[in-house]
Amino acid sequence: MEIKKIKSRFQTRKINQAYVEFLAKDFKENGFKNAYPVSVTTDGVLWDGNHRVEAAIMAGLADVPHIIEDPENMRFEAHERNRVSTNALPETFVDHAEEIWGMLADGKTQQQTADDMGWSRDKVKNYSALKKVNESAWESIGTAIRGSVPISNLDVVLSKGTGVPITESLLRNILNLNDSHQSKIVEDLISGKIKNGQVKKIANTYTERESFAEYADENLLNVDSTQTFTDDCFNGLYKTMEQVEKAVKQANDEFEKLNSIRLIAGDCFEILKNDVKDESCDALITDPPYAILKEDWDSFKSKAEFLKFSREWIVLAASKIKSTGRLYIFWSQEFMFDFPFDAIPERFTFGNMLVWNYKNNIKPSNQKKYKYTYEPCFYFYGEDAAKLNMPNNKDWDSDTNDYDMFEFAQPQSNFKDDPKEHPAQKPRKLINQLVNIGSDIGDTILDCFAGSGTTGICCKNLKRKAILIEREEKYLKVISRRLNG
């Protein structure tokens, strides 16, 4: 049959180039006499003999001996032909795994794949699971396995099996390890540094070390120290989880002493994504841009752009608050009915629209509208939140109340106790009430638009920790001065 008349090919595995070159050399010397004819369907589909055809092309042959066969199950028969033929390249578990991955990716179920392969569903499931081996390690396995398939220099009769001590069942021990540990075990197996019988024990050791690192990652307050802890865990510094817990506690204690009030300079989106862990804070108390002031940081091209910005930061900031926590988000009266409630996670319940009433900064001057004398603050509480931290009646002062209305003057530059240093600055007495009633001593408060740092000042005075985020250089200086004053 002329090779060019083959209309298409059915393949169960990748072409092994070394075997093609071996066959091509034999074909040049002896023709096709040592090779079995290829199998083609009546429709011109080559289903047995892909390596032989590739070798024939390499050897410069225009045609190959062929047999017309139309098997009912082409895949099963192709595998059977490879299994029983004395001069076929041995199939490896790598070939089988990649074939199964391809079939599943094409939409076949595991049972349909098993039926086509002539295997049990459980066997297909096991081979499918090898997809968990990382790409780099798998490539090394494939190269080693295919490169070690024996090819005789005397004839085309091949020995079955390979010289690489890796099997499908052996790889089951490493499937749940991280990429670096998978690669390490594979590398050591291929090089002969470790034996098959050691793999399970080593994998169990790595699994334990990974659990140590995971605990540290979830519980360390200082994100910058996570990599050091991970390296120490992976290198075997800790032998028990108790040791890891003690080390993390010590690191956190030291960090809190130095960083009870953390001021982080930069864009809130980047910092929230990279430097603040999910559900690591006890409350969000923040005064975001309102789109009402003539300031660069408060300017938006349109109302839609402002609401998009608001929705995005709220989703991100709320993800950092525990389900035992609370959210306090100041807002403008102008866009009060546009507040993006859909951005609040379902684990938080709307509590109140708190009202901050002021009388010393009356706007607008538009005589067609009533003058503004308040700003809303939307309050939400987590599904596992305790009662508000109300003091005993005897401890209440004139500023404390459990109502939804707070009356405090807006800071002005001539105020001695709370001078104005930011155009949207909130009264310290107001933020004191939210911090005091909405959190407890030792809690961590997040303010992702720190402004002049009032939230941090209140947290410092009320024995809370705080994470303050601010990007404006001049206000970072204000915050630092106020915190250290």
DAHUPE-V587824 format. One line per field, one symbol per residue. psi: psi as a letter, one per 30 degrees, with the letter a starting at -180 (. if undefined). burial: b if it has 9 or more other C-alpha atoms within 8 Angstrom, else e. Layout:
psi: ???
burial: ???
This chain:
psi: kkeffjelkjkfllkjeeeeeeeeeeeeegagffkkklkklfggjkfjgeeeeeeeeefgkflkklkjkikejeeeeeeeeeefkfgkkkklfeeeeeeeeeeefgfkleeeeeeefglleeeeeeeeffffkleeeeeeeeeeeefgjkjkfeagkkkkllgkhkleeefffgeglleeeeeeeeeeeefgelleffeeeeeeeeeeeeeeeeeeeffkejeffeeeeeeeefggekfleeeeeeeeeeeeeeeeefhejkjkkakeeeeeeffklkhflfljjlilkfhflikefgkkeleeeeeeeeeeeeeeefffklffalkjjllkeegeggkifffklffkkkdljkkjklggikllfjgflkkkglkljkkkklfgkalkiklkeffkaffklglgkkjkkkklfgkefikkgkfgklkeeeeeeeeeefllkflkkkjfifcggeeeeeeefghllkjkkkfkeffeeeeeeeef.
burial: eebeebbebeebeeeeeebbbbbbbbbeeeebeeeebbbbbeebbbbbbbbbbbbbbbbeebebbbeeeeeeebbbbbbebbbeeebbebebebbbbbbbbebbeeebebeebbbbbebbbebbbbbbebeebbeebbebbbebbbebbbbbeeebbbeeebeebbebebbebbbebeeebbbebbbbbbeeebbbeebeeebeebbebbebbebbbeebeebeebeebbebbbeeebeeeebbbeebeebbeebeeeebbbebbbbbebbbbeebbebbbbbbbbbbeebeeeeeebbeeeeebbbeebbbbbbbbbbbbbbbbbbbbbbbbeebeeebeebbbeebbeeebbbbbbeeeeebeeeeeeeebbbbbbbbbbbebeeebeeeeeebeeeeeeeeebebbbbeeebeebbbeeeebbbbebbbbbbbbbbbeebbbbbbbbbbbbbbbbbbebebbbbbbbbeeebbebbeebbee
